Amino acid sequence: MNKNMVNETDIKQDLIETFEGVKESVRKSEGRSRAGLMLGLQELGTSPNGFIGAYYPMSSNIIVVNKTPLRRIIDTNLKLFKPYVFHVLLHEYIHSLGFLDERTTERKTYEISKDNFGKKHVITQLSINMKQFFPNLVYPNYGWLPPKKIPAIELVYGFDRSNTSNYIT
């Protein structure tokens, strides 16, 4: 992806393709999977304490990714875009598998990353210390909810495409 040529279609395609890798990594490491997830993009902005990269509303079928960090990464360090997307989608996919505790999810994110990429890979390093790459990025605390005035969620069509035949018969 060339920073000057990045458009919304390219970003969505990268999210779709990266999620296929996330699911395969989890299947390989954990023997678990889940079908029928949707991806939403939402403008959550930032706060003085950083920003939320993504969230998974409990008992739902959607992962919501904050658009602000995606744009910032494209503008400031494009080579971190795909590792960041992989990491964020992996973290939220683990939540969608029923792991709601943040510490457990963080540990599983690290273990799966290490199993699939090795200790020194940037994806694994992101799971150890996100702040070394993005000092203003934060994970939501337990109980975090989106703002009361919820910005629109833009659905990404074609997400979780490898499970479409399993989900719709």
ChimeraX attribute file (.defattr): number of C-alpha atoms within 10 A of each C-alpha:
attribute: neighborCount
match mode: 1-to-1
recipient: residues
	/A:1	14
	/A:2	9
	/A:3	13
	/A:4	8
	/A:5	7
	/A:6	14
	/A:7	11
	/A:8	8
	/A:9	10
	/A:10	12
	/A:11	18
	/A:12	18
	/A:13	15
	/A:14	17
	/A:15	21
	/A:16	20
	/A:17	17
	/A:18	20
	/A:19	24
	/A:20	17
	/A:21	14
	/A:22	24
	/A:23	21
	/A:24	16
	/A:25	20
	/A:26	22
	/A:27	14
	/A:28	14
	/A:29	16
	/A:30	12
	/A:31	9
	/A:32	13
	/A:33	16
	/A:34	15
	/A:35	15
	/A:36	16
	/A:37	18
	/A:38	17
	/A:39	24
	/A:40	20
	/A:41	20
	/A:42	18
	/A:43	16
	/A:44	22
	/A:45	14
	/A:46	16
	/A:47	10
	/A:48	6
	/A:49	10
	/A:50	14
	/A:51	20
	/A:52	23
	/A:53	25
	/A:54	23
	/A:55	24
	/A:56	20
	/A:57	16
	/A:58	13
	/A:59	10
	/A:60	10
	/A:61	15
	/A:62	19
	/A:63	22
	/A:64	23
	/A:65	26
	/A:66	20
	/A:67	17
	/A:68	17
	/A:69	24
	/A:70	19
	/A:71	14
	/A:72	12
	/A:73	17
	/A:74	19
	/A:75	13
	/A:76	11
	/A:77	11
	/A:78	18
	/A:79	13
	/A:80	18
	/A:81	21
	/A:82	20
	/A:83	18
	/A:84	23
	/A:85	23
	/A:86	22
	/A:87	26
	/A:88	23
	/A:89	27
	/A:90	27
	/A:91	26
	/A:92	24
	/A:93	25
	/A:94	24
	/A:95	24
	/A:96	22
	/A:97	13
	/A:98	11
	/A:99	17
	/A:100	16
	/A:101	11
	/A:102	15
	/A:103	10
	/A:104	13
	/A:105	20
	/A:106	19
	/A:107	14
	/A:108	21
	/A:109	27
	/A:110	22
	/A:111	19
	/A:112	23
	/A:113	27
	/A:114	18
	/A:115	15
	/A:116	18
	/A:117	14
	/A:118	14
	/A:119	15
	/A:120	9
	/A:121	13
	/A:122	17
	/A:123	25
	/A:124	23
	/A:125	19
	/A:126	22
	/A:127	23
	/A:128	16
	/A:129	11
	/A:130	18
	/A:131	12
	/A:132	11
	/A:133	14
	/A:134	16
	/A:135	12
	/A:136	16
	/A:137	18
	/A:138	16
	/A:139	17
	/A:140	15
	/A:141	10
	/A:142	9
	/A:143	6
	/A:144	11
	/A:145	11
	/A:146	13
	/A:147	8
	/A:148	6
	/A:149	6
	/A:150	11
	/A:151	13
	/A:152	11
	/A:153	15
	/A:154	13
	/A:155	16
	/A:156	16
	/A:157	13
	/A:158	15
	/A:159	22
	/A:160	21
	/A:161	18
	/A:162	15
	/A:163	15
	/A:164	14
	/A:165	10
	/A:166	10
	/A:167	13
	/A:168	7
	/A:169	5
